[in-house]
């Protein structure tokens, strides 16, 4: 079912999904690998741009975590690049510190199994995302006043942390941020609540009924409602992923390429409302 908030207008582990859908058309604008500075670190990213001269509105996409041993695999997330460039957005997909070819220790090296290190690490990764916004704002084909941010799982957490620290984003999309760790990590719960208490960016909050929990999304939604921050919340019907259907949180996979048909319309409608049309 879908649950919408009345405040519509008022007011991560194991998240590496497939990067393409079989039979999906090729990306209209192939990814360009770029590097940008985040304090003393050099961060790898993939940049997509639509055809034309712009300036284009832009979206930063924040990936989720990756299984141990696969953290250094660079992932282009072509399905995100395809979806958003076809809608007229430039897209930047950072490999935050410790991922791909970016500087910094991997998640396993810095966090390991320690719950206490999760939030500080994600806050540090948020620094990389804020640096990504500065990089985008300096590109001549990007409209520096129309930049959105979007993320899945730990990437959704980073998205909420980012909008709690700055007002430079025009819109945010949180796809199941914190759903896999909400019940087992009190520090994560407190940090997401604190971020929601500070955020003023219009937000689209998405989760599936059969994720590990929906509370990480509904709690944020309740706070934004109370504070009068514009947002929309959608809880999708249980999702059965064609690949890896035996997981204990199958609904989490809805935000991979396998489930894009479920949420793409909601995402494009919400981004379009706050980023406006591309030239």
DRENPA-3360 file (N, C-alpha, C; in nm, 2 decimals, always signed):
BEGIN
1 = XXXXXXXX = +0.08/-0.12/+0.00/+0.00/+0.00/+0.00/+0.09/+0.12/+0.00 ~ +0.03/+0.24/-0.03/+0.10/+0.36/-0.02/+0.04/+0.44/+0.09 ~ +0.13/+0.50/+0.17/+0.09/+0.59/+0.28/+0.14/+0.73/+0.25 ~ +0.05/+0.82/+0.23/+0.09/+0.96/+0.21/+0.07/+1.04/+0.33 ~ +0.16/+1.14/+0.35/+0.14/+1.23/+0.46/+0.06/+1.34/+0.43 ~ -0.02/+1.39/+0.52/-0.10/+1.51/+0.50/-0.02/+1.63/+0.48 ~ +0.11/+1.62/+0.52/+0.20/+1.73/+0.51/+0.27/+1.74/+0.38 ~ +0.21/+1.68/+0.28/+0.27/+1.67/+0.14/+0.33/+1.80/+0.10;
9 = XXXXXXXX = +0.26/+1.91/+0.11/+0.31/+2.03/+0.06/+0.34/+2.13/+0.16 ~ +0.32/+2.10/+0.29/+0.34/+2.19/+0.40/+0.47/+2.16/+0.46 ~ +0.43/+2.11/+0.50/+0.53/+2.09/+0.60/+0.67/+2.13/+0.57 ~ +2.34/+0.05/+0.64/+2.32/+0.01/+0.52/+2.40/-0.10/+0.48 ~ +2.39/-0.18/+0.50/+2.48/-0.29/+0.46/+2.42/-0.37/+0.34 ~ +2.50/-0.43/+0.26/+2.46/-0.52/+0.15/+2.36/-0.45/+0.06 ~ +2.40/-0.33/+0.01/+2.31/-0.25/-0.07/+2.36/-0.24/-0.21 ~ +2.45/-0.33/-0.25/+2.50/-0.32/-0.39/+2.41/-0.39/-0.48;
17 = XXXXXXXX = +2.32/-0.32/-0.55/+2.23/-0.39/-0.65/+2.29/-0.39/-0.78 ~ +2.23/-0.46/-0.88/+2.28/-0.47/-1.01/+2.29/-0.33/-1.07 ~ +2.38/-0.30/-1.15/+2.40/-0.17/-1.21/+2.33/-0.15/-1.34 ~ +2.27/-0.25/-1.39/+2.19/-0.24/-1.52/+2.08/-0.34/-1.52 ~ +1.98/-0.32/-1.60/+1.87/-0.41/-1.61/+1.88/-0.47/-1.75 ~ +1.86/-0.60/-1.76/+1.87/-0.67/-1.88/+1.76/-0.62/-1.98 ~ +1.81/-0.58/-2.10/+1.71/-0.53/-2.19/+1.69/-0.38/-2.18 ~ +1.75/-0.31/-2.08/+1.74/-0.17/-2.07/+1.82/-0.10/-2.17;
25 = XXXXXXXX = +1.76/+0.01/-2.23/+1.84/+0.08/-2.33/+1.97/+0.13/-2.27 ~ +2.07/+0.15/-2.36/+2.20/+0.20/-2.31/+2.19/+0.34/-2.26 ~ +2.28/+0.38/-2.17/+2.27/+0.52/-2.12/+2.30/+0.62/-2.23 ~ +2.21/+0.72/-2.24/+2.22/+0.81/-2.35/+2.35/+0.90/-2.34 ~ +2.40/+0.92/-2.22/+2.52/+1.00/-2.20/+2.61/+0.91/-2.11 ~ +2.72/+0.84/-2.17/+2.80/+0.76/-2.08/+2.87/+0.83/-1.97 ~ +2.89/+0.76/-1.86/+2.96/+0.82/-1.75/+3.10/+0.86/-1.78 ~ +3.14/+0.97/-1.72/+3.28/+1.02/-1.73/+3.34/+1.01/-1.59;
33 = XXXXXXXX = +3.45/+0.94/-1.58/+3.51/+0.93/-1.45/+3.58/+1.06/-1.41 ~ +3.56/+1.11/-1.30/+3.62/+1.24/-1.25/+3.67/+1.22/-1.11 ~ +3.76/+1.31/-1.07/+3.81/+1.31/-0.93/+3.79/+1.45/-0.88 ~ +3.76/+1.47/-0.75/+3.75/+1.60/-0.69/+3.80/+1.59/-0.55 ~ +3.84/+1.71/-0.49/+3.90/+1.71/-0.35/+3.79/+1.71/-0.25 ~ +3.81/+1.64/-0.14/+3.74/+1.65/-0.02/+3.84/+1.66/+0.10 ~ +3.86/+1.79/+0.14/+3.97/+1.81/+0.23/+4.10/+1.76/+0.17 ~ +4.17/+1.66/+0.24/+4.29/+1.61/+0.19/+4.27/+1.49/+0.10;
41 = XXXXXXXX = +4.15/+1.44/+0.09/+4.12/+1.32/+0.01/+4.09/+1.35/-0.14 ~ +4.12/+1.25/-0.22/+4.09/+1.26/-0.36/+3.97/+1.16/-0.38 ~ +3.86/+1.21/-0.43/+3.74/+1.13/-0.43/+3.70/+1.10/-0.58 ~ +3.69/+0.97/-0.61/+3.64/+0.93/-0.75/+3.49/+0.95/-0.76 ~ +3.45/+0.98/-0.88/+3.30/+1.00/-0.90/+3.27/+0.97/-1.05 ~ +3.15/+0.94/-1.08/+3.10/+0.93/-1.21/+3.01/+1.04/-1.25 ~ +3.03/+1.11/-1.36/+2.95/+1.22/-1.40/+2.88/+1.19/-1.53 ~ +2.75/+1.21/-1.52/+2.66/+1.20/-1.64/+2.60/+1.34/-1.67;
49 = XXXXXXXX = +2.59/+1.37/-1.80/+2.53/+1.49/-1.84/+2.43/+1.47/-1.96 ~ +2.32/+1.54/-1.96/+2.23/+1.52/-2.08/+2.29/+1.59/-2.20 ~ +2.23/+1.56/-2.32/+2.27/+1.63/-2.44/+2.24/+1.78/-2.43 ~ +2.31/+1.86/-2.49/+2.29/+2.01/-2.49/+2.39/+2.08/-2.41 ~ +2.37/+2.21/-2.40/+2.47/+2.30/-2.33/+2.44/+2.33/-2.19 ~ +2.31/+2.32/-2.15/+2.27/+2.35/-2.02/+2.25/+2.50/-2.00 ~ +2.26/+2.56/-1.88/+2.29/+2.49/-1.76/+2.18/+2.39/-1.71 ~ +2.22/+2.28/-1.67/+2.12/+2.17/-1.62/+2.11/+2.17/-1.47;
57 = XXXXXXXX = +1.99/+2.14/-1.42/+1.98/+2.11/-1.28/+2.06/+1.98/-1.26 ~ +2.10/+1.95/-1.14/+2.18/+1.83/-1.11/+2.14/+1.76/-0.99 ~ +2.18/+1.63/-0.98/+2.15/+1.55/-0.87/+2.27/+1.47/-0.83 ~ +2.30/+1.47/-0.70/+2.41/+1.38/-0.65/+2.34/+1.26/-0.60 ~ +2.39/+1.14/-0.64/+2.34/+1.01/-0.60/+2.43/+0.94/-0.50 ~ +2.38/+0.91/-0.39/+2.47/+0.84/-0.28/+2.44/+0.69/-0.27 ~ +2.54/+0.61/-0.31/+2.52/+0.47/-0.31/+2.51/+0.41/-0.16 ~ +2.47/+0.29/-0.15/+2.47/+0.22/-0.02/+2.61/+0.16/+0.00;
65 = XXXXXXXX = +2.62/+0.08/+0.11/+2.74/+0.01/+0.14/+2.76/-0.11/+0.05 ~ +2.87/-0.17/+0.06/+2.90/-0.29/-0.02/+2.96/-0.40/+0.06 ~ +2.94/-0.52/+0.02/+2.99/-0.64/+0.10/+3.14/-0.63/+0.11 ~ +3.19/-0.68/+0.22/+3.34/-0.69/+0.24/+3.40/-0.76/+0.13 ~ +3.51/-0.70/+0.08/+3.58/-0.76/-0.03/+3.54/-0.70/-0.17 ~ +3.43/-0.62/-0.16/+3.38/-0.56/-0.29/+3.38/-0.41/-0.27 ~ +3.43/-0.36/-0.16/+3.43/-0.21/-0.14/+3.51/-0.13/-0.24 ~ +3.61/-0.19/-0.29/+3.70/-0.13/-0.39/+3.66/-0.14/-0.53;
73 = XXXXXXXX = +3.54/-0.21/-0.56/+3.49/-0.21/-0.69/+3.42/-0.08/-0.72 ~ +3.46/-0.02/-0.83/+3.39/+0.10/-0.87/+3.26/+0.07/-0.94 ~ +3.15/+0.14/-0.91/+3.02/+0.11/-0.97/+2.96/+0.23/-1.03 ~ +2.93/+0.23/-1.15/+2.88/+0.34/-1.23/+2.73/+0.37/-1.20 ~ +2.65/+0.28/-1.15/+2.51/+0.29/-1.13/+2.44/+0.35/-1.26 ~ +2.46/+0.28/-1.37/+2.41/+0.32/-1.50/+2.26/+0.35/-1.50 ~ +2.18/+0.26/-1.42/+2.04/+0.28/-1.42/+2.00/+0.41/-1.36 ~ +2.08/+0.47/-1.26/+2.05/+0.60/-1.21/+2.09/+0.71/-1.31;
81 = XXXXXXXX = +2.20/+0.69/-1.37/+2.25/+0.78/-1.48/+2.15/+0.79/-1.59 ~ +2.10/+0.67/-1.64/+2.00/+0.67/-1.75/+1.87/+0.74/-1.71 ~ +1.82/+0.70/-1.59/+1.69/+0.76/-1.55/+1.70/+0.91/-1.54 ~ +1.80/+0.97/-1.48/+1.80/+1.11/-1.45/+1.85/+1.19/-1.57 ~ +1.95/+1.14/-1.65/+1.99/+1.22/-1.76/+1.87/+1.23/-1.87 ~ +1.79/+1.12/-1.88/+1.68/+1.13/-1.97/+1.58/+1.23/-1.92 ~ +1.57/+1.26/-1.79/+1.48/+1.36/-1.74/+1.54/+1.50/-1.74 ~ +1.67/+1.51/-1.79/+1.73/+1.64/-1.81/+1.82/+1.68/-1.70;
89 = XXXXXXXX = +1.86/+1.59/-1.61/+1.95/+1.63/-1.50/+2.10/+1.58/-1.53 ~ +2.19/+1.66/-1.49/+2.33/+1.62/-1.48/+2.33/+1.53/-1.35 ~ +2.42/+1.43/-1.34/+2.42/+1.34/-1.23/+2.57/+1.32/-1.19 ~ +2.59/+1.33/-1.06/+2.72/+1.30/-1.00/+2.71/+1.19/-0.90 ~ +2.78/+1.08/-0.92/+2.78/+0.96/-0.83/+2.91/+0.94/-0.76 ~ +2.93/+1.00/-0.64/+3.06/+0.99/-0.58/+3.08/+0.85/-0.52 ~ +3.21/+0.80/-0.54/+3.25/+0.69/-0.46/+3.31/+0.74/-0.33 ~ +3.23/+0.75/-0.23/+3.28/+0.82/-0.11/+3.40/+0.75/-0.05;
97 = XXXXXXXX = +3.47/+0.82/+0.04/+3.60/+0.77/+0.09/+3.60/+0.62/+0.12 ~ +3.70/+0.55/+0.08/+3.72/+0.41/+0.10/+3.64/+0.32/+0.00 ~ +3.57/+0.38/-0.09/+3.50/+0.30/-0.20/+3.57/+0.33/-0.33 ~ +3.57/+0.23/-0.42/+3.62/+0.24/-0.55/+3.77/+0.28/-0.54 ~ +3.80/+0.39/-0.62/+3.94/+0.44/-0.62/+3.96/+0.57/-0.54 ~ +3.86/+0.59/-0.45/+3.88/+0.71/-0.37/+3.98/+0.68/-0.26 ~ +4.04/+0.79/-0.21/+4.13/+0.78/-0.09/+4.05/+0.74/+0.03 ~ +4.13/+0.70/+0.13/+4.07/+0.67/+0.26/+4.05/+0.52/+0.29;
105 = XXXXXXXX = +4.04/+0.48/+0.42/+4.02/+0.34/+0.45/+3.88/+0.29/+0.41 ~ +3.87/+0.17/+0.38/+3.74/+0.11/+0.35/+3.66/+0.10/+0.48 ~ +3.53/+0.08/+0.46/+3.43/+0.06/+0.57/+3.48/-0.05/+0.67 ~ +3.52/-0.16/+0.61/+3.57/-0.27/+0.70/+3.69/-0.23/+0.78 ~ +3.78/-0.16/+0.72/+3.91/-0.12/+0.79/+3.88/-0.02/+0.90 ~ +3.78/+0.07/+0.88/+3.76/+0.18/+0.98/+3.65/+0.15/+1.07 ~ +3.54/+0.08/+1.03/+3.43/+0.05/+1.11/+3.42/-0.09/+1.16 ~ +3.45/-0.19/+1.07/+3.45/-0.33/+1.11/+3.31/-0.36/+1.17;
113 = XXXXXXXX = +3.30/-0.42/+1.28/+3.18/-0.46/+1.35/+3.13/-0.37/+1.46 ~ +3.20/-0.25/+1.47/+3.17/-0.16/+1.58/+3.05/-0.07/+1.54 ~ +2.94/-0.08/+1.62/+2.83/+0.01/+1.61/+2.87/+0.15/+1.64 ~ +2.96/+0.17/+1.73/+3.00/+0.31/+1.77/+3.07/+0.39/+1.66 ~ +3.12/+0.32/+1.57/+3.20/+0.39/+1.46/+3.11/+0.42/+1.34 ~ +2.99/+0.37/+1.33/+2.91/+0.38/+1.21/+2.87/+0.53/+1.19 ~ +2.82/+0.60/+1.28/+2.78/+0.74/+1.26/+2.89/+0.83/+1.23 ~ +3.00/+0.82/+1.31/+3.12/+0.91/+1.27/+3.17/+0.88/+1.13;
121 = XXXXXXXX = +3.17/+0.76/+1.09/+3.21/+0.73/+0.95/+3.12/+0.79/+0.85 ~ +2.98/+0.78/+0.87/+2.89/+0.83/+0.78/+2.89/+0.99/+0.78 ~ +2.92/+1.05/+0.89/+2.93/+1.19/+0.90/+3.06/+1.23/+0.81 ~ +3.16/+1.15/+0.82/+3.28/+1.19/+0.74/+3.25/+1.17/+0.59 ~ +3.18/+1.06/+0.56/+3.14/+1.05/+0.42/+3.05/+1.16/+0.37 ~ +2.97/+1.22/+0.46/+2.89/+1.33/+0.43/+2.98/+1.45/+0.39 ~ +3.09/+1.46/+0.45/+3.19/+1.57/+0.41/+3.22/+1.55/+0.26 ~ +3.24/+1.43/+0.21/+3.27/+1.40/+0.07/+3.15/+1.44/-0.02;
129 = XXXXXXXX = +3.03/+1.43/+0.03/+2.91/+1.46/-0.05/+2.90/+1.62/-0.06 ~ +2.92/+1.68/+0.05/+2.92/+1.83/+0.05/+3.03/+1.89/-0.04 ~ +3.14/+1.82/-0.04/+3.25/+1.86/-0.14/+3.20/+1.83/-0.28 ~ +3.13/+1.72/-0.30/+3.07/+1.69/-0.44/+2.98/+1.81/-0.48 ~ +2.90/+1.86/-0.39/+2.82/+1.97/-0.43/+2.90/+2.09/-0.48 ~ +3.01/+2.12/-0.41/+3.09/+2.23/-0.45/+3.15/+2.21/-0.58 ~ +3.19/+2.08/-0.61/+3.25/+2.05/-0.74/+3.14/+2.07/-0.85 ~ +3.02/+2.03/-0.83/+2.91/+2.05/-0.93/+2.89/+2.19/-0.95;
137 = XXXXXXXX = +2.88/+2.27/-0.85/+2.85/+2.41/-0.86/+2.95/+2.49/-0.95 ~ +3.07/+2.44/-0.96/+3.18/+2.50/-1.03/+3.17/+2.46/-1.18 ~ +3.09/+2.36/-1.22/+3.09/+2.32/-1.36/+3.00/+2.41/-1.44 ~ +3.05/+2.46/-1.56/+2.98/+2.56/-1.63/+2.84/+2.51/-1.69 ~ +2.82/+2.38/-1.70/+2.69/+2.33/-1.76/+2.59/+2.29/-1.65 ~ +2.63/+2.32/-1.52/+2.54/+2.29/-1.41/+2.48/+2.42/-1.35 ~ +2.35/+2.42/-1.33/+2.28/+2.53/-1.26/+2.31/+2.52/-1.11 ~ +2.39/+2.61/-1.06/+2.44/+2.59/-0.92/+2.33/+2.61/-0.82;
145 = XXXXXXXX = +2.22/+2.67/-0.86/+2.11/+2.70/-0.77/+2.01/+2.58/-0.77 ~ +2.02/+2.48/-0.86/+1.93/+2.38/-0.87/+2.00/+2.24/-0.86 ~ +2.04/+2.21/-0.74/+2.11/+2.08/-0.71/+2.03/+2.00/-0.61 ~ +2.00/+1.88/-0.64/+1.93/+1.79/-0.55/+2.02/+1.68/-0.51 ~ +1.97/+1.60/-0.41/+2.05/+1.49/-0.35/+1.96/+1.37/-0.33 ~ +2.02/+1.26/-0.35/+1.94/+1.13/-0.34/+2.03/+1.02/-0.30 ~ +1.97/+0.93/-0.22/+2.05/+0.82/-0.17/+1.97/+0.70/-0.12 ~ +2.04/+0.58/-0.13/+1.97/+0.45/-0.09/+2.05/+0.39/+0.03;
153 = XXXXXXXX = +1.98/+0.35/+0.13/+2.03/+0.28/+0.25/+2.13/+0.37/+0.32 ~ +2.26/+0.33/+0.34/+2.35/+0.42/+0.40/+2.36/+0.55/+0.32 ~ +2.34/+0.54/+0.19/+2.34/+0.66/+0.10/+2.22/+0.75/+0.14 ~ +2.11/+0.69/+0.18/+2.00/+0.77/+0.23/+2.03/+0.84/+0.36 ~ +2.10/+0.77/+0.45/+2.15/+0.83/+0.58/+2.23/+0.95/+0.55 ~ +2.33/+0.93/+0.46/+2.42/+1.04/+0.42/+2.34/+1.16/+0.36 ~ +2.24/+1.13/+0.28/+2.15/+1.23/+0.23/+2.09/+1.31/+0.34 ~ +2.03/+1.25/+0.44/+1.97/+1.32/+0.55/+2.08/+1.40/+0.63;
161 = XXXXXXXX = +2.19/+1.34/+0.65/+2.30/+1.42/+0.72/+2.34/+1.54/+0.64 ~ +2.34/+1.53/+0.51/+2.39/+1.64/+0.43/+2.29/+1.76/+0.44 ~ +2.16/+1.72/+0.43/+2.06/+1.83/+0.43/+2.04/+1.89/+0.57 ~ +2.09/+1.82/+0.67/+2.08/+1.88/+0.80/+2.20/+1.97/+0.83 ~ +2.30/+1.97/+0.74/+2.42/+2.06/+0.76/+2.42/+2.17/+0.66 ~ +2.34/+2.18/+0.56/+2.34/+2.29/+0.46/+2.20/+2.30/+0.40 ~ +2.17/+2.42/+0.35/+2.05/+2.45/+0.28/+2.07/+2.46/+0.13 ~ +2.19/+2.42/+0.08/+2.22/+2.45/-0.06/+2.15/+2.35/-0.15;
169 = XXXXXXXX = +2.09/+2.24/-0.10/+2.02/+2.14/-0.18/+1.87/+2.18/-0.20 ~ +1.82/+2.18/-0.32/+1.68/+2.22/-0.35/+1.58/+2.11/-0.31 ~ +1.63/+1.98/-0.31/+1.54/+1.87/-0.29/+1.62/+1.75/-0.24 ~ +1.56/+1.66/-0.17/+1.63/+1.54/-0.12/+1.54/+1.42/-0.14 ~ +1.60/+1.30/-0.18/+1.52/+1.18/-0.19/+1.60/+1.07/-0.10 ~ +1.53/+1.02/+0.00/+1.58/+0.93/+0.09/+1.52/+0.79/+0.07 ~ +1.59/+0.70/+0.01/+1.54/+0.56/-0.02/+1.59/+0.46/+0.09 ~ +1.50/+0.44/+0.19/+1.52/+0.34/+0.29/+1.65/+0.37/+0.37;
177 = XXXXXXXX = +1.68/+0.50/+0.40/+1.80/+0.53/+0.47/+1.79/+0.48/+0.61 ~ +1.89/+0.39/+0.65/+1.90/+0.34/+0.79/+1.80/+0.22/+0.82 ~ +1.73/+0.17/+0.72/+1.63/+0.07/+0.74/+1.70/-0.06/+0.79 ~ +1.82/-0.09/+0.74/+1.88/-0.22/+0.78/+1.95/-0.21/+0.92 ~ +1.98/-0.09/+0.97/+2.05/-0.08/+1.09/+1.97/-0.01/+1.20 ~ +1.85/+0.04/+1.17/+1.77/+0.11/+1.27/+1.75/+0.04/+1.40 ~ +1.71/-0.09/+1.39/+1.67/-0.17/+1.51/+1.79/-0.21/+1.59 ~ +1.91/-0.21/+1.53/+2.02/-0.27/+1.60/+2.13/-0.16/+1.64;
185 = XXXXXXXX = +2.10/-0.04/+1.61/+2.20/+0.07/+1.64/+2.14/+0.19/+1.69 ~ +2.14/+0.21/+1.82/+2.07/+0.32/+1.88/+2.14/+0.46/+1.84 ~ +2.27/+0.45/+1.82/+2.34/+0.58/+1.77/+2.29/+0.62/+1.64 ~ +2.26/+0.52/+1.55/+2.21/+0.56/+1.42/+2.07/+0.62/+1.43 ~ +1.99/+0.56/+1.52/+1.85/+0.61/+1.54/+1.86/+0.76/+1.59 ~ +1.94/+0.78/+1.68/+1.96/+0.92/+1.74/+2.01/+1.02/+1.63 ~ +2.10/+0.97/+1.55/+2.16/+1.06/+1.45/+2.06/+1.10/+1.34 ~ +1.98/+1.00/+1.30/+1.88/+1.03/+1.20/+1.77/+1.12/+1.26;
193 = XXXXXXXX = +1.73/+1.10/+1.38/+1.63/+1.19/+1.44/+1.69/+1.33/+1.45 ~ +1.82/+1.34/+1.49/+1.88/+1.47/+1.50/+1.89/+1.54/+1.37 ~ +1.92/+1.47/+1.26/+1.92/+1.52/+1.13/+1.78/+1.57/+1.08 ~ +1.68/+1.49/+1.11/+1.54/+1.53/+1.07/+1.50/+1.66/+1.15 ~ +1.55/+1.68/+1.27/+1.52/+1.79/+1.35/+1.58/+1.92/+1.29 ~ +1.68/+1.91/+1.21/+1.75/+2.02/+1.16/+1.72/+2.05/+1.01 ~ +1.68/+1.95/+0.94/+1.67/+1.96/+0.79/+1.55/+2.05/+0.76 ~ +1.57/+2.13/+0.65/+1.47/+2.21/+0.60/+1.44/+2.19/+0.45;
201 = XXXXXXXX = +1.52/+2.10/+0.39/+1.50/+2.07/+0.25/+1.38/+1.98/+0.22 ~ +1.30/+2.02/+0.12/+1.19/+1.93/+0.08/+1.24/+1.79/+0.05 ~ +1.17/+1.69/+0.11/+1.22/+1.55/+0.10/+1.11/+1.45/+0.06 ~ +1.16/+1.36/-0.02/+1.08/+1.24/-0.06/+1.13/+1.12/+0.02 ~ +1.05/+1.06/+0.09/+1.09/+0.95/+0.18/+1.02/+0.82/+0.13 ~ +1.11/+0.72/+0.10/+1.06/+0.60/+0.04/+1.11/+0.47/+0.11 ~ +1.02/+0.37/+0.12/+1.06/+0.25/+0.18/+0.95/+0.14/+0.14 ~ +0.99/+0.01/+0.14/+0.90/-0.09/+0.11/+0.85/-0.16/+0.24;
209 = XXXXXXXX = +0.73/-0.21/+0.24/+0.67/-0.27/+0.36/+0.75/-0.38/+0.41 ~ +0.82/-0.46/+0.32/+0.90/-0.57/+0.37/+1.05/-0.55/+0.37 ~ +1.08/-0.42/+0.40/+1.22/-0.39/+0.43/+1.24/-0.44/+0.58 ~ +1.36/-0.43/+0.63/+1.38/-0.48/+0.77/+1.29/-0.40/+0.87 ~ +1.28/-0.27/+0.84/+1.18/-0.19/+0.92/+1.14/-0.07/+0.83 ~ +1.03/-0.02/+0.85/+0.99/+0.11/+0.79/+1.01/+0.23/+0.88 ~ +1.05/+0.20/+1.01/+1.05/+0.30/+1.11/+1.15/+0.41/+1.08 ~ +1.26/+0.37/+1.01/+1.36/+0.48/+0.99/+1.31/+0.58/+0.89;
217 = XXXXXXXX = +1.21/+0.55/+0.81/+1.15/+0.64/+0.72/+1.03/+0.71/+0.79 ~ +0.94/+0.64/+0.86/+0.82/+0.70/+0.91/+0.86/+0.79/+1.03 ~ +0.97/+0.76/+1.10/+1.01/+0.85/+1.21/+1.05/+0.98/+1.16 ~ +1.13/+0.98/+1.05/+1.18/+1.10/+0.99/+1.06/+1.18/+0.93 ~ +0.96/+1.11/+0.87/+0.84/+1.17/+0.82/+0.76/+1.24/+0.93 ~ +0.75/+1.17/+1.04/+0.67/+1.23/+1.15/+0.74/+1.36/+1.20 ~ +0.87/+1.36/+1.21/+0.94/+1.48/+1.25/+0.92/+1.59/+1.15 ~ +0.93/+1.57/+1.02/+0.92/+1.67/+0.92/+0.77/+1.72/+0.92;
225 = XXXXXXXX = +0.68/+1.64/+0.95/+0.54/+1.68/+0.96/+0.52/+1.78/+1.07 ~ +0.58/+1.74/+1.19/+0.57/+1.83/+1.31/+0.63/+1.96/+1.29 ~ +0.75/+1.96/+1.21/+0.82/+2.09/+1.19/+0.77/+2.17/+1.07 ~ +0.68/+2.11/+0.99/+0.63/+2.19/+0.88/+0.72/+2.19/+0.76 ~ +0.81/+2.09/+0.74/+0.90/+2.08/+0.63/+0.83/+2.01/+0.52 ~ +0.83/+2.06/+0.39/+0.76/+2.00/+0.28/+0.82/+1.86/+0.25 ~ +0.73/+1.76/+0.24/+0.78/+1.63/+0.21/+0.66/+1.54/+0.16 ~ +0.70/+1.43/+0.11/+0.61/+1.32/+0.08/+0.67/+1.19/+0.13;
233 = XXXXXXXX = +0.58/+1.10/+0.18/+0.63/+0.97/+0.22/+0.55/+0.86/+0.14 ~ +0.62/+0.76/+0.09/+0.56/+0.65/+0.02/+0.61/+0.52/+0.08 ~ +0.52/+0.43/+0.12/+0.55/+0.30/+0.17/+0.50/+0.20/+0.06 ~ +0.59/+0.14/-0.01/+0.55/+0.05/-0.12/+0.50/-0.09/-0.08 ~ +0.42/-0.15/-0.16/+0.38/-0.29/-0.14/+0.51/-0.38/-0.12 ~ +0.50/-0.49/-0.05/+0.61/-0.58/-0.04/+0.67/-0.61/-0.18 ~ +0.80/-0.61/-0.18/+0.88/-0.63/-0.31/+0.95/-0.76/-0.30 ~ +0.94/-0.84/-0.41/+1.00/-0.97/-0.42/+1.11/-0.96/-0.53;
241 = XXXXXXXX = +1.24/-0.94/-0.49/+1.34/-0.92/-0.59/+1.36/-1.04/-0.68 ~ +1.37/-1.03/-0.81/+1.40/-1.15/-0.90/+1.53/-1.21/-0.86 ~ +1.63/-1.13/-0.82/+1.76/-1.18/-0.78/+1.77/-1.17/-0.63 ~ +1.84/-1.27/-0.57/+1.86/-1.28/-0.42/+1.73/-1.27/-0.35 ~ +1.63/-1.35/-0.38/+1.50/-1.34/-0.31/+1.50/-1.39/-0.17 ~ +1.60/-1.46/-0.13/+1.60/-1.52/+0.01/+1.65/-1.43/+0.12 ~ +1.67/-1.31/+0.10/+1.73/-1.22/+0.20/+1.62/-1.20/+0.31 ~ +1.66/-1.16/+0.43/+1.56/-1.14/+0.54/+1.50/-0.99/+0.53;
249 = XXXXXXXX = +1.54/-0.91/+0.43/+1.48/-0.78/+0.41/+1.47/-0.76/+0.26 ~ +1.39/-0.84/+0.19/+1.38/-0.84/+0.05/+1.34/-0.70/+0.00 ~ +1.25/-0.63/+0.07/+1.21/-0.50/+0.03/+1.31/-0.40/+0.01 ~ +1.43/-0.42/+0.07/+1.54/-0.32/+0.06/+1.59/-0.32/-0.08 ~ +1.57/-0.43/-0.16/+1.62/-0.43/-0.29/+1.54/-0.36/-0.39 ~ +1.42/-0.31/-0.35/+1.34/-0.24/-0.44/+1.41/-0.11/-0.50 ~ +1.51/-0.06/-0.43/+1.58/+0.06/-0.48/+1.70/+0.03/-0.56 ~ +1.72/-0.10/-0.59/+1.82/-0.14/-0.69/+1.76/-0.13/-0.83;
257 = XXXXXXXX = +1.84/-0.16/-0.93/+1.78/-0.16/-1.07/+1.67/-0.25/-1.09 ~ +1.66/-0.36/-1.00/+1.55/-0.45/-1.02/+1.42/-0.39/-0.99 ~ +1.41/-0.29/-0.90/+1.28/-0.23/-0.86/+1.26/-0.09/-0.91 ~ +1.34/-0.05/-1.01/+1.33/+0.09/-1.05/+1.19/+0.12/-1.10 ~ +1.12/+0.03/-1.16/+0.99/+0.05/-1.22/+0.89/+0.08/-1.11 ~ +0.92/+0.05/-0.98/+0.83/+0.07/-0.87/+0.83/+0.22/-0.83 ~ +0.95/+0.28/-0.83/+0.97/+0.41/-0.77/+1.01/+0.52/-0.87 ~ +1.04/+0.49/-0.99/+1.09/+0.60/-1.08/+1.00/+0.71/-1.10;
265 = XXXXXXXX = +0.87/+0.68/-1.12/+0.77/+0.79/-1.14/+0.76/+0.88/-1.02 ~ +0.76/+0.83/-0.90/+0.76/+0.91/-0.78/+0.88/+1.00/-0.77 ~ +1.00/+0.94/-0.80/+1.12/+1.02/-0.78/+1.13/+1.13/-0.89 ~ +1.09/+1.10/-1.01/+1.10/+1.21/-1.12/+1.00/+1.32/-1.09 ~ +0.88/+1.28/-1.04/+0.78/+1.38/-1.01/+0.83/+1.48/-0.90 ~ +0.88/+1.42/-0.80/+0.93/+1.50/-0.68/+1.05/+1.59/-0.72 ~ +1.14/+1.53/-0.79/+1.26/+1.61/-0.83/+1.21/+1.72/-0.92 ~ +1.12/+1.69/-1.02/+1.08/+1.79/-1.11/+1.01/+1.91/-1.04;
273 = XXXXXXX = +0.93/+1.88/-0.93/+0.86/+1.98/-0.86/+0.96/+2.09/-0.80 ~ +1.07/+2.04/-0.76/+1.16/+2.14/-0.69/+1.29/+2.18/-0.77 ~ +1.32/+2.10/-0.87/+1.44/+2.14/-0.95/+1.39/+2.21/-1.08 ~ +1.26/+2.19/-1.12/+1.21/+2.25/-1.24/+1.26/+2.19/-1.37 ~ +1.22/+2.24/-1.48/+1.25/+2.18/-1.61/+1.40/+2.21/-1.65 ~ +1.45/+2.11/-1.73/+1.58/+2.14/-1.79/+1.57/+2.23/-1.91 ~ +1.67/+2.30/-1.95/+1.66/+2.39/-2.07/+1.65/+2.31/-2.19;
% end
